[in-house]
């Protein structure tokens, strides 16, 4: 996994997760070719500036399908 910036103040941490979550995470990562758990539509990292516009708002309120550079299927509101 690429490192975008070193951690601040030596803040590297080990995250301990239960085996059931580890299994789900492994299956999820095997389901796509990207090394990221949740890649952006472009395949790169999710940027906080894009997350609300391209993911949260459409998922929360629903969105019509669209074609072109930012193509997506229609989404029902959650």
PDB file of N, CA, C and O in Angstrom:
ATOM      1  N   UNK A   1       0.853  -1.172   0.000  1.00  0.00           N
ATOM      2  CA  UNK A   1       0.000   0.000   0.000  1.00  0.00           C
ATOM      3  C   UNK A   1       0.894   1.228   0.000  1.00  0.00           C
ATOM      4  O   UNK A   1       1.804   1.330   0.823  1.00  0.00           O
ATOM      5  N   UNK A   2       0.650   2.152  -0.903  1.00  0.00           N
ATOM      6  CA  UNK A   2       1.470   3.366  -0.917  1.00  0.00           C
ATOM      7  C   UNK A   2       1.222   4.214   0.328  1.00  0.00           C
ATOM      8  O   UNK A   2       0.131   4.212   0.899  1.00  0.00           O
ATOM      9  N   UNK A   3       2.238   4.918   0.720  1.00  0.00           N
ATOM     10  CA  UNK A   3       2.125   5.835   1.853  1.00  0.00           C
ATOM     11  C   UNK A   3       2.041   7.237   1.286  1.00  0.00           C
ATOM     12  O   UNK A   3       2.947   7.666   0.571  1.00  0.00           O
ATOM     13  N   UNK A   4       0.976   7.960   1.588  1.00  0.00           N
ATOM     14  CA  UNK A   4       0.768   9.301   1.058  1.00  0.00           C
ATOM     15  C   UNK A   4       1.537  10.338   1.851  1.00  0.00           C
ATOM     16  O   UNK A   4       1.976  11.348   1.300  1.00  0.00           O
ATOM     17  N   UNK A   5       1.698  10.099   3.120  1.00  0.00           N
ATOM     18  CA  UNK A   5       2.449  11.001   3.992  1.00  0.00           C
ATOM     19  C   UNK A   5       2.794  10.218   5.254  1.00  0.00           C
ATOM     20  O   UNK A   5       2.028   9.347   5.667  1.00  0.00           O
ATOM     21  N   UNK A   6       3.926  10.513   5.865  1.00  0.00           N
ATOM     22  CA  UNK A   6       4.253   9.805   7.106  1.00  0.00           C
ATOM     23  C   UNK A   6       3.270  10.190   8.212  1.00  0.00           C
ATOM     24  O   UNK A   6       2.722  11.293   8.199  1.00  0.00           O
ATOM     25  N   UNK A   7       3.048   9.291   9.163  1.00  0.00           N
ATOM     26  CA  UNK A   7       2.121   9.619  10.251  1.00  0.00           C
ATOM     27  C   UNK A   7       2.656  10.764  11.099  1.00  0.00           C
ATOM     28  O   UNK A   7       3.864  10.928  11.269  1.00  0.00           O
ATOM     29  N   UNK A   8       1.732  11.541  11.619  1.00  0.00           N
ATOM     30  CA  UNK A   8       2.121  12.668  12.473  1.00  0.00           C
ATOM     31  C   UNK A   8       2.510  12.172  13.860  1.00  0.00           C
ATOM     32  O   UNK A   8       1.866  11.281  14.413  1.00  0.00           O
ATOM     33  N   UNK A   9       3.541  12.741  14.401  1.00  0.00           N
ATOM     34  CA  UNK A   9       3.928  12.522  15.793  1.00  0.00           C
ATOM     35  C   UNK A   9       4.127  11.048  16.141  1.00  0.00           C
ATOM     36  O   UNK A   9       3.824  10.622  17.256  1.00  0.00           O
ATOM     37  N   UNK A  10       4.638  10.267  15.179  1.00  0.00           N
ATOM     38  CA  UNK A  10       4.862   8.848  15.448  1.00  0.00           C
ATOM     39  C   UNK A  10       3.584   8.099  15.764  1.00  0.00           C
ATOM     40  O   UNK A  10       3.577   7.212  16.618  1.00  0.00           O
ATOM     41  N   UNK A  11       2.506   8.444  15.086  1.00  0.00           N
ATOM     42  CA  UNK A  11       1.178   7.934  15.432  1.00  0.00           C
ATOM     43  C   UNK A  11       0.804   6.636  14.720  1.00  0.00           C
ATOM     44  O   UNK A  11      -0.383   6.338  14.588  1.00  0.00           O
ATOM     45  N   UNK A  12       1.784   5.859  14.258  1.00  0.00           N
ATOM     46  CA  UNK A  12       1.442   4.574  13.651  1.00  0.00           C
ATOM     47  C   UNK A  12       0.772   3.701  14.700  1.00  0.00           C
ATOM     48  O   UNK A  12       1.168   3.696  15.865  1.00  0.00           O
ATOM     49  N   UNK A  13      -0.245   2.963  14.274  1.00  0.00           N
ATOM     50  CA  UNK A  13      -0.993   2.126  15.200  1.00  0.00           C
ATOM     51  C   UNK A  13      -1.224   0.752  14.579  1.00  0.00           C
ATOM     52  O   UNK A  13      -1.228   0.593  13.358  1.00  0.00           O
ATOM     53  N   UNK A  14      -1.412  -0.213  15.434  1.00  0.00           N
ATOM     54  CA  UNK A  14      -1.836  -1.536  15.011  1.00  0.00           C
ATOM     55  C   UNK A  14      -3.325  -1.626  15.299  1.00  0.00           C
ATOM     56  O   UNK A  14      -3.773  -1.335  16.408  1.00  0.00           O
ATOM     57  N   UNK A  15      -4.078  -2.027  14.303  1.00  0.00           N
ATOM     58  CA  UNK A  15      -5.524  -2.143  14.457  1.00  0.00           C
ATOM     59  C   UNK A  15      -5.872  -3.612  14.655  1.00  0.00           C
ATOM     60  O   UNK A  15      -5.605  -4.438  13.782  1.00  0.00           O
ATOM     61  N   UNK A  16      -6.450  -3.932  15.771  1.00  0.00           N
ATOM     62  CA  UNK A  16      -6.861  -5.300  16.068  1.00  0.00           C
ATOM     63  C   UNK A  16      -8.342  -5.417  15.743  1.00  0.00           C
ATOM     64  O   UNK A  16      -9.165  -4.663  16.263  1.00  0.00           O
ATOM     65  N   UNK A  17      -8.673  -6.374  14.873  1.00  0.00           N
ATOM     66  CA  UNK A  17     -10.070  -6.580  14.491  1.00  0.00           C
ATOM     67  C   UNK A  17     -10.441  -8.033  14.768  1.00  0.00           C
ATOM     68  O   UNK A  17      -9.573  -8.906  14.747  1.00  0.00           O
ATOM     69  N   UNK A  18     -11.713  -8.301  15.025  1.00  0.00           N
ATOM     70  CA  UNK A  18     -12.130  -9.672  15.303  1.00  0.00           C
ATOM     71  C   UNK A  18     -11.993 -10.547  14.056  1.00  0.00           C
ATOM     72  O   UNK A  18     -12.057 -10.038  12.937  1.00  0.00           O
ATOM     73  N   UNK A  19     -11.804 -11.852  14.234  1.00  0.00           N
ATOM     74  CA  UNK A  19     -11.633 -12.763  13.098  1.00  0.00           C
ATOM     75  C   UNK A  19     -12.764 -12.685  12.078  1.00  0.00           C
ATOM     76  O   UNK A  19     -12.514 -12.780  10.877  1.00  0.00           O
ATOM     77  N   UNK A  20     -14.006 -12.512  12.538  1.00  0.00           N
ATOM     78  CA  UNK A  20     -15.127 -12.453  11.585  1.00  0.00           C
ATOM     79  C   UNK A  20     -15.000 -11.234  10.674  1.00  0.00           C
ATOM     80  O   UNK A  20     -15.323 -11.313   9.489  1.00  0.00           O
ATOM     81  N   UNK A  21     -14.534 -10.106  11.215  1.00  0.00           N
ATOM     82  CA  UNK A  21     -14.341  -8.913  10.398  1.00  0.00           C
ATOM     83  C   UNK A  21     -13.146  -9.085   9.467  1.00  0.00           C
ATOM     84  O   UNK A  21     -13.177  -8.629   8.324  1.00  0.00           O
ATOM     85  N   UNK A  22     -12.095  -9.740   9.950  1.00  0.00           N
ATOM     86  CA  UNK A  22     -10.920 -10.002   9.109  1.00  0.00           C
ATOM     87  C   UNK A  22     -11.307 -10.858   7.907  1.00  0.00           C
ATOM     88  O   UNK A  22     -10.832 -10.623   6.795  1.00  0.00           O
ATOM     89  N   UNK A  23     -12.166 -11.849   8.128  1.00  0.00           N
ATOM     90  CA  UNK A  23     -12.623 -12.705   7.032  1.00  0.00           C
ATOM     91  C   UNK A  23     -13.435 -11.904   6.015  1.00  0.00           C
ATOM     92  O   UNK A  23     -13.242 -12.058   4.809  1.00  0.00           O
ATOM     93  N   UNK A  24     -14.332 -11.057   6.490  1.00  0.00           N
ATOM     94  CA  UNK A  24     -15.117 -10.219   5.577  1.00  0.00           C
ATOM     95  C   UNK A  24     -14.221  -9.278   4.784  1.00  0.00           C
ATOM     96  O   UNK A  24     -14.437  -9.069   3.590  1.00  0.00           O
ATOM     97  N   UNK A  25     -13.224  -8.715   5.439  1.00  0.00           N
ATOM     98  CA  UNK A  25     -12.291  -7.813   4.775  1.00  0.00           C
ATOM     99  C   UNK A  25     -11.501  -8.550   3.697  1.00  0.00           C
ATOM    100  O   UNK A  25     -11.330  -8.028   2.596  1.00  0.00           O
ATOM    101  N   UNK A  26     -11.018  -9.753   3.998  1.00  0.00           N
ATOM    102  CA  UNK A  26     -10.293 -10.545   3.003  1.00  0.00           C
ATOM    103  C   UNK A  26     -11.170 -10.837   1.795  1.00  0.00           C
ATOM    104  O   UNK A  26     -10.728 -10.693   0.655  1.00  0.00           O
ATOM    105  N   UNK A  27     -12.416 -11.247   2.039  1.00  0.00           N
ATOM    106  CA  UNK A  27     -13.323 -11.539   0.916  1.00  0.00           C
ATOM    107  C   UNK A  27     -13.596 -10.289   0.095  1.00  0.00           C
ATOM    108  O   UNK A  27     -13.646 -10.345  -1.133  1.00  0.00           O
ATOM    109  N   UNK A  28     -13.772  -9.164   0.772  1.00  0.00           N
ATOM    110  CA  UNK A  28     -14.025  -7.912   0.052  1.00  0.00           C
ATOM    111  C   UNK A  28     -12.829  -7.547  -0.825  1.00  0.00           C
ATOM    112  O   UNK A  28     -13.004  -7.176  -1.985  1.00  0.00           O
ATOM    113  N   UNK A  29     -11.620  -7.649  -0.282  1.00  0.00           N
ATOM    114  CA  UNK A  29     -10.419  -7.312  -1.058  1.00  0.00           C
ATOM    115  C   UNK A  29     -10.225  -8.267  -2.232  1.00  0.00           C
ATOM    116  O   UNK A  29      -9.708  -7.862  -3.273  1.00  0.00           O
ATOM    117  N   UNK A  30     -10.629  -9.522  -2.083  1.00  0.00           N
ATOM    118  CA  UNK A  30     -10.533 -10.485  -3.182  1.00  0.00           C
ATOM    119  C   UNK A  30     -11.564 -10.210  -4.268  1.00  0.00           C
ATOM    120  O   UNK A  30     -11.429 -10.717  -5.382  1.00  0.00           O
ATOM    121  N   UNK A  31     -12.587  -9.419  -3.971  1.00  0.00           N
ATOM    122  CA  UNK A  31     -13.669  -9.175  -4.930  1.00  0.00           C
ATOM    123  C   UNK A  31     -13.321  -8.125  -5.979  1.00  0.00           C
ATOM    124  O   UNK A  31     -14.062  -7.949  -6.946  1.00  0.00           O
ATOM    125  N   UNK A  32     -12.195  -7.423  -5.797  1.00  0.00           N
ATOM    126  CA  UNK A  32     -11.782  -6.434  -6.784  1.00  0.00           C
ATOM    127  C   UNK A  32     -10.255  -6.394  -6.873  1.00  0.00           C
ATOM    128  O   UNK A  32      -9.558  -6.903  -5.996  1.00  0.00           O
ATOM    129  N   UNK A  33      -9.750  -5.782  -7.942  1.00  0.00           N
ATOM    130  CA  UNK A  33      -8.314  -5.787  -8.219  1.00  0.00           C
ATOM    131  C   UNK A  33      -7.560  -4.635  -7.581  1.00  0.00           C
ATOM    132  O   UNK A  33      -6.363  -4.490  -7.826  1.00  0.00           O
ATOM    133  N   UNK A  34      -8.202  -3.821  -6.785  1.00  0.00           N
ATOM    134  CA  UNK A  34      -7.544  -2.661  -6.195  1.00  0.00           C
ATOM    135  C   UNK A  34      -7.030  -3.012  -4.810  1.00  0.00           C
ATOM    136  O   UNK A  34      -7.679  -3.766  -4.085  1.00  0.00           O
ATOM    137  N   UNK A  35      -5.878  -2.479  -4.430  1.00  0.00           N
ATOM    138  CA  UNK A  35      -5.328  -2.756  -3.099  1.00  0.00           C
ATOM    139  C   UNK A  35      -6.046  -1.991  -1.995  1.00  0.00           C
ATOM    140  O   UNK A  35      -5.848  -2.273  -0.813  1.00  0.00           O
ATOM    141  N   UNK A  36      -6.873  -1.032  -2.370  1.00  0.00           N
ATOM    142  CA  UNK A  36      -7.611  -0.251  -1.380  1.00  0.00           C
ATOM    143  C   UNK A  36      -8.916  -0.955  -1.021  1.00  0.00           C
ATOM    144  O   UNK A  36      -9.527  -1.621  -1.857  1.00  0.00           O
ATOM    145  N   UNK A  37      -9.327  -0.799   0.222  1.00  0.00           N
ATOM    146  CA  UNK A  37     -10.580  -1.407   0.665  1.00  0.00           C
ATOM    147  C   UNK A  37     -11.749  -0.748  -0.053  1.00  0.00           C
ATOM    148  O   UNK A  37     -12.626  -1.437  -0.573  1.00  0.00           O
ATOM    149  N   UNK A  38     -11.769   0.576  -0.084  1.00  0.00           N
ATOM    150  CA  UNK A  38     -12.826   1.327  -0.753  1.00  0.00           C
ATOM    151  C   UNK A  38     -12.187   2.309  -1.720  1.00  0.00           C
ATOM    152  O   UNK A  38     -11.956   3.463  -1.358  1.00  0.00           O
ATOM    153  N   UNK A  39     -11.895   1.874  -2.951  1.00  0.00           N
ATOM    154  CA  UNK A  39     -11.276   2.788  -3.914  1.00  0.00           C
ATOM    155  C   UNK A  39     -12.290   3.785  -4.470  1.00  0.00           C
ATOM    156  O   UNK A  39     -13.496   3.537  -4.461  1.00  0.00           O
ATOM    157  N   UNK A  40     -11.783   4.901  -4.946  1.00  0.00           N
ATOM    158  CA  UNK A  40     -12.626   5.880  -5.634  1.00  0.00           C
ATOM    159  C   UNK A  40     -13.038   5.305  -6.988  1.00  0.00           C
ATOM    160  O   UNK A  40     -12.486   4.297  -7.429  1.00  0.00           O
ATOM    161  N   UNK A  41     -13.994   5.933  -7.637  1.00  0.00           N
ATOM    162  CA  UNK A  41     -14.417   5.481  -8.964  1.00  0.00           C
ATOM    163  C   UNK A  41     -13.250   5.402  -9.928  1.00  0.00           C
ATOM    164  O   UNK A  41     -13.234   4.559 -10.825  1.00  0.00           O
ATOM    165  N   UNK A  42     -12.270   6.283  -9.745  1.00  0.00           N
ATOM    166  CA  UNK A  42     -11.093   6.309 -10.615  1.00  0.00           C
ATOM    167  C   UNK A  42     -10.097   5.214 -10.272  1.00  0.00           C
ATOM    168  O   UNK A  42      -9.154   4.980 -11.028  1.00  0.00           O
ATOM    169  N   UNK A  43     -10.290   4.538  -9.141  1.00  0.00           N
ATOM    170  CA  UNK A  43      -9.356   3.523  -8.689  1.00  0.00           C
ATOM    171  C   UNK A  43      -8.362   4.043  -7.672  1.00  0.00           C
ATOM    172  O   UNK A  43      -7.682   3.254  -7.015  1.00  0.00           O
ATOM    173  N   UNK A  44      -8.266   5.344  -7.530  1.00  0.00           N
ATOM    174  CA  UNK A  44      -7.338   5.948  -6.579  1.00  0.00           C
ATOM    175  C   UNK A  44      -7.944   6.023  -5.192  1.00  0.00           C
ATOM    176  O   UNK A  44      -8.977   5.406  -4.930  1.00  0.00           O
ATOM    177  N   UNK A  45      -7.316   6.771  -4.305  1.00  0.00           N
ATOM    178  CA  UNK A  45      -7.848   6.903  -2.947  1.00  0.00           C
ATOM    179  C   UNK A  45      -9.078   7.802  -2.914  1.00  0.00           C
ATOM    180  O   UNK A  45      -9.227   8.706  -3.736  1.00  0.00           O
ATOM    181  N   UNK A  46      -9.950   7.538  -1.956  1.00  0.00           N
ATOM    182  CA  UNK A  46     -11.085   8.431  -1.738  1.00  0.00           C
ATOM    183  C   UNK A  46     -10.568   9.723  -1.122  1.00  0.00           C
ATOM    184  O   UNK A  46      -9.868   9.697  -0.110  1.00  0.00           O
ATOM    185  N   UNK A  47     -10.906  10.823  -1.717  1.00  0.00           N
ATOM    186  CA  UNK A  47     -10.510  12.118  -1.182  1.00  0.00           C
ATOM    187  C   UNK A  47     -11.690  12.696  -0.414  1.00  0.00           C
ATOM    188  O   UNK A  47     -12.834  12.576  -0.853  1.00  0.00           O
ATOM    189  N   UNK A  48     -11.429  13.313   0.709  1.00  0.00           N
ATOM    190  CA  UNK A  48     -12.533  13.851   1.508  1.00  0.00           C
ATOM    191  C   UNK A  48     -13.333  14.894   0.743  1.00  0.00           C
ATOM    192  O   UNK A  48     -14.534  15.045   0.966  1.00  0.00           O
ATOM    193  N   UNK A  49     -12.670  15.614  -0.159  1.00  0.00           N
ATOM    194  CA  UNK A  49     -13.382  16.638  -0.924  1.00  0.00           C
ATOM    195  C   UNK A  49     -14.350  16.026  -1.920  1.00  0.00           C
ATOM    196  O   UNK A  49     -15.354  16.650  -2.263  1.00  0.00           O
ATOM    197  N   UNK A  50     -14.070  14.817  -2.394  1.00  0.00           N
ATOM    198  CA  UNK A  50     -14.935  14.149  -3.362  1.00  0.00           C
ATOM    199  C   UNK A  50     -15.961  13.240  -2.699  1.00  0.00           C
ATOM    200  O   UNK A  50     -17.006  12.961  -3.285  1.00  0.00           O
ATOM    201  N   UNK A  51     -15.679  12.776  -1.490  1.00  0.00           N
ATOM    202  CA  UNK A  51     -16.520  11.771  -0.856  1.00  0.00           C
ATOM    203  C   UNK A  51     -17.964  12.238  -0.727  1.00  0.00           C
ATOM    204  O   UNK A  51     -18.883  11.503  -1.091  1.00  0.00           O
ATOM    205  N   UNK A  52     -18.176  13.426  -0.224  1.00  0.00           N
ATOM    206  CA  UNK A  52     -19.539  13.920  -0.018  1.00  0.00           C
ATOM    207  C   UNK A  52     -20.281  14.052  -1.343  1.00  0.00           C
ATOM    208  O   UNK A  52     -21.431  13.629  -1.458  1.00  0.00           O
ATOM    209  N   UNK A  53     -19.626  14.636  -2.340  1.00  0.00           N
ATOM    210  CA  UNK A  53     -20.270  14.891  -3.630  1.00  0.00           C
ATOM    211  C   UNK A  53     -20.570  13.618  -4.408  1.00  0.00           C
ATOM    212  O   UNK A  53     -21.678  13.449  -4.918  1.00  0.00           O
ATOM    213  N   UNK A  54     -19.595  12.724  -4.502  1.00  0.00           N
ATOM    214  CA  UNK A  54     -19.735  11.572  -5.394  1.00  0.00           C
ATOM    215  C   UNK A  54     -20.228  10.302  -4.728  1.00  0.00           C
ATOM    216  O   UNK A  54     -20.657   9.380  -5.422  1.00  0.00           O
ATOM    217  N   UNK A  55     -20.183  10.222  -3.407  1.00  0.00           N
ATOM    218  CA  UNK A  55     -20.558   8.987  -2.729  1.00  0.00           C
ATOM    219  C   UNK A  55     -21.657   9.186  -1.685  1.00  0.00           C
ATOM    220  O   UNK A  55     -22.715   8.564  -1.775  1.00  0.00           O
ATOM    221  N   UNK A  56     -21.412  10.056  -0.691  1.00  0.00           N
ATOM    222  CA  UNK A  56     -22.347  10.200   0.418  1.00  0.00           C
ATOM    223  C   UNK A  56     -23.698  10.754  -0.038  1.00  0.00           C
ATOM    224  O   UNK A  56     -24.731  10.141   0.233  1.00  0.00           O
ATOM    225  N   UNK A  57     -23.712  11.884  -0.716  1.00  0.00           N
ATOM    226  CA  UNK A  57     -24.980  12.494  -1.131  1.00  0.00           C
ATOM    227  C   UNK A  57     -25.785  11.594  -2.054  1.00  0.00           C
ATOM    228  O   UNK A  57     -26.979  11.410  -1.817  1.00  0.00           O
ATOM    229  N   UNK A  58     -25.180  11.016  -3.110  1.00  0.00           N
ATOM    230  CA  UNK A  58     -25.966  10.121  -3.961  1.00  0.00           C
ATOM    231  C   UNK A  58     -26.473   8.893  -3.208  1.00  0.00           C
ATOM    232  O   UNK A  58     -27.596   8.446  -3.442  1.00  0.00           O
ATOM    233  N   UNK A  59     -25.669   8.353  -2.320  1.00  0.00           N
ATOM    234  CA  UNK A  59     -26.095   7.180  -1.566  1.00  0.00           C
ATOM    235  C   UNK A  59     -27.195   7.504  -0.582  1.00  0.00           C
ATOM    236  O   UNK A  59     -28.115   6.710  -0.386  1.00  0.00           O
ATOM    237  N   UNK A  60     -27.105   8.666   0.036  1.00  0.00           N
ATOM    238  CA  UNK A  60     -28.091   9.079   1.033  1.00  0.00           C
ATOM    239  C   UNK A  60     -29.418   9.437   0.378  1.00  0.00           C
ATOM    240  O   UNK A  60     -30.474   8.993   0.827  1.00  0.00           O
ATOM    241  N   UNK A  61     -29.368  10.233  -0.672  1.00  0.00           N
ATOM    242  CA  UNK A  61     -30.598  10.745  -1.258  1.00  0.00           C
ATOM    243  C   UNK A  61     -31.011  10.103  -2.564  1.00  0.00           C
ATOM    244  O   UNK A  61     -32.050  10.453  -3.125  1.00  0.00           O
ATOM    245  N   UNK A  62     -30.211   9.165  -3.061  1.00  0.00           N
ATOM    246  CA  UNK A  62     -30.492   8.551  -4.348  1.00  0.00           C
ATOM    247  C   UNK A  62     -29.949   9.412  -5.475  1.00  0.00           C
ATOM    248  O   UNK A  62     -29.717  10.608  -5.299  1.00  0.00           O
ATOM    249  N   UNK A  63     -29.750   8.803  -6.620  1.00  0.00           N
ATOM    250  CA  UNK A  63     -29.211   9.530  -7.764  1.00  0.00           C
ATOM    251  C   UNK A  63     -29.593   8.816  -9.046  1.00  0.00           C
ATOM    252  O   UNK A  63     -29.680   7.588  -9.087  1.00  0.00           O
ATOM    253  N   UNK A  64     -29.819   9.595 -10.086  1.00  0.00           N
ATOM    254  CA  UNK A  64     -30.124   9.022 -11.388  1.00  0.00           C
ATOM    255  C   UNK A  64     -28.846   8.498 -12.021  1.00  0.00           C
ATOM    256  O   UNK A  64     -27.743   8.922 -11.677  1.00  0.00           O
ATOM    257  N   UNK A  65     -29.014   7.573 -12.946  1.00  0.00           N
ATOM    258  CA  UNK A  65     -27.863   7.059 -13.688  1.00  0.00           C
ATOM    259  C   UNK A  65     -27.278   8.172 -14.535  1.00  0.00           C
ATOM    260  O   UNK A  65     -27.989   9.092 -14.941  1.00  0.00           O
ATOM    261  N   UNK A  66     -25.993   8.090 -14.799  1.00  0.00           N
ATOM    262  CA  UNK A  66     -25.381   9.066 -15.692  1.00  0.00           C
ATOM    263  C   UNK A  66     -24.246   8.397 -16.452  1.00  0.00           C
ATOM    264  O   UNK A  66     -23.655   7.417 -15.999  1.00  0.00           O
ATOM    265  N   UNK A  67     -23.965   8.957 -17.615  1.00  0.00           N
ATOM    266  CA  UNK A  67     -22.910   8.434 -18.482  1.00  0.00           C
ATOM    267  C   UNK A  67     -21.741   9.406 -18.479  1.00  0.00           C
ATOM    268  O   UNK A  67     -21.781  10.445 -17.820  1.00  0.00           O
ATOM    269  N   UNK A  68     -20.726   9.064 -19.206  1.00  0.00           N
ATOM    270  CA  UNK A  68     -19.590   9.965 -19.335  1.00  0.00           C
ATOM    271  C   UNK A  68     -18.486   9.655 -18.349  1.00  0.00           C
ATOM    272  O   UNK A  68     -18.368   8.534 -17.855  1.00  0.00           O
ATOM    273  N   UNK A  69     -17.682  10.660 -18.071  1.00  0.00           N
ATOM    274  CA  UNK A  69     -16.507  10.487 -17.215  1.00  0.00           C
ATOM    275  C   UNK A  69     -16.868   9.962 -15.825  1.00  0.00           C
ATOM    276  O   UNK A  69     -16.153   9.122 -15.279  1.00  0.00           O
ATOM    277  N   UNK A  70     -17.952  10.440 -15.257  1.00  0.00           N
ATOM    278  CA  UNK A  70     -18.369  10.008 -13.925  1.00  0.00           C
ATOM    279  C   UNK A  70     -19.606   9.114 -14.014  1.00  0.00           C
ATOM    280  O   UNK A  70     -20.574   9.306 -13.278  1.00  0.00           O
ATOM    281  N   UNK A  71     -19.564   8.146 -14.911  1.00  0.00           N
ATOM    282  CA  UNK A  71     -20.693   7.249 -15.132  1.00  0.00           C
ATOM    283  C   UNK A  71     -21.007   6.462 -13.864  1.00  0.00           C
ATOM    284  O   UNK A  71     -20.111   6.079 -13.111  1.00  0.00           O
ATOM    285  N   UNK A  72     -22.292   6.232 -13.648  1.00  0.00           N
ATOM    286  CA  UNK A  72     -22.719   5.389 -12.536  1.00  0.00           C
ATOM    287  C   UNK A  72     -24.122   4.883 -12.819  1.00  0.00           C
ATOM    288  O   UNK A  72     -24.862   5.459 -13.616  1.00  0.00           O
ATOM    289  N   UNK A  73     -24.465   3.806 -12.156  1.00  0.00           N
ATOM    290  CA  UNK A  73     -25.821   3.287 -12.234  1.00  0.00           C
ATOM    291  C   UNK A  73     -26.710   4.120 -11.318  1.00  0.00           C
ATOM    292  O   UNK A  73     -26.220   4.808 -10.422  1.00  0.00           O
ATOM    293  N   UNK A  74     -28.017   4.053 -11.549  1.00  0.00           N
ATOM    294  CA  UNK A  74     -28.953   4.749 -10.663  1.00  0.00           C
ATOM    295  C   UNK A  74     -28.842   4.169  -9.257  1.00  0.00           C
ATOM    296  O   UNK A  74     -28.593   2.975  -9.088  1.00  0.00           O
ATOM    297  N   UNK A  75     -29.027   5.019  -8.252  1.00  0.00           N
ATOM    298  CA  UNK A  75     -28.960   4.574  -6.860  1.00  0.00           C
ATOM    299  C   UNK A  75     -30.244   4.958  -6.149  1.00  0.00           C
ATOM    300  O   UNK A  75     -30.709   6.093  -6.253  1.00  0.00           O
ATOM    301  N   UNK A  76     -30.814   4.007  -5.427  1.00  0.00           N
ATOM    302  CA  UNK A  76     -31.991   4.293  -4.610  1.00  0.00           C
ATOM    303  C   UNK A  76     -31.536   4.981  -3.327  1.00  0.00           C
ATOM    304  O   UNK A  76     -30.433   4.720  -2.847  1.00  0.00           O
ATOM    305  N   UNK A  77     -32.362   5.851  -2.768  1.00  0.00           N
ATOM    306  CA  UNK A  77     -31.984   6.483  -1.498  1.00  0.00           C
ATOM    307  C   UNK A  77     -31.900   5.455  -0.377  1.00  0.00           C
ATOM    308  O   UNK A  77     -32.613   4.451  -0.380  1.00  0.00           O
ATOM    309  N   UNK A  78     -31.033   5.719   0.563  1.00  0.00           N
ATOM    310  CA  UNK A  78     -30.866   4.807   1.708  1.00  0.00           C
ATOM    311  C   UNK A  78     -31.712   5.305   2.853  1.00  0.00           C
ATOM    312  O   UNK A  78     -31.727   4.693   3.921  1.00  0.00           O
TER     313      UNK A  78
END
